[in-house]
Amino acid sequence: MPSVNIRQLRDTRRLKAWLRAGKTVELRERDKLIARIVPEKELPKKTVKLPDFEARRKAMFGERILPGADIVIEERGRY
């Protein structure tokens, strides 16, 4: 089990690497164990189901074609 002292905590790259590898790190002060930093267990990623935007658009506007780009170009004028 890797261990670091308080001054070595400044080197967060090494600490993060150990934690990402799943290792528990001991925090020491003058060779006395103060704490253990335990990596969090990786939670399964939840898949998010997005709503059916196409069906919502058809419910609101039917089969109409909305010329959004043309309106924006007209409003911008010379730009």
C-alpha positions in Angstrom: 0.0 0.0 0.0 1.5 3.3 -1.0 2.0 6.0 1.6 2.6 9.7 1.4 3.4 12.3 4.1 1.7 15.7 4.3 4.4 17.5 2.3 4.2 15.0 -0.5 0.5 15.7 -0.9 1.5 18.6 -3.2 2.3 16.0 -5.8 -1.3 15.3 -6.7 -0.4 13.5 -10.0 1.1 10.5 -8.2 -1.7 10.5 -5.7 -4.4 10.6 -8.4 -2.6 7.8 -10.4 -2.7 5.5 -7.3 -6.3 6.3 -6.6 -7.3 5.7 -10.2 -5.5 2.4 -10.1 -7.7 1.4 -7.2 -5.0 1.6 -4.5 -5.6 2.8 -1.0 -3.1 5.5 0.0 -1.9 6.0 3.6 -1.4 9.6 4.8 1.4 9.8 7.3 2.9 12.5 9.5 6.4 11.7 10.9 5.8 8.0 10.2 2.5 8.0 12.1 -0.6 6.9 10.2 -3.1 9.7 10.2 -5.6 8.6 7.6 -6.3 6.3 4.7 -7.5 7.7 1.4 -9.7 5.1 -0.2 -10.7 5.3 -3.9 -14.4 5.5 -4.6 -15.8 2.4 -6.2 -16.6 3.0 -9.8 -20.3 3.2 -10.2 -22.0 1.8 -13.4 -22.7 4.5 -15.9 -26.3 5.2 -16.3 -27.6 5.6 -19.8 -30.0 8.5 -20.3 -32.8 8.0 -22.6 -33.5 11.1 -24.6 -37.0 12.1 -25.6 -38.2 11.6 -29.1 -37.7 15.1 -30.4 -38.9 14.3 -33.9 -42.3 13.0 -32.5 -42.6 16.1 -30.4 -42.0 18.4 -33.3 -44.5 16.6 -35.4 -47.1 16.8 -32.6 -46.6 20.6 -32.3 -46.1 21.6 -35.9 -47.5 18.7 -38.0 -45.9 18.4 -41.4 -45.0 22.1 -41.8 -41.5 23.0 -42.8 -40.2 25.8 -40.6 -37.6 28.0 -42.5 -35.6 28.9 -39.4 -32.3 29.6 -41.2 -34.0 32.0 -43.7 -35.5 34.0 -40.8 -32.2 34.3 -39.1 -30.5 35.5 -42.3 -33.2 38.1 -42.9 -33.0 39.4 -39.4 -29.2 39.8 -39.6 -29.5 42.0 -42.6 -26.1 43.0 -44.0 -24.1 41.0 -41.5 
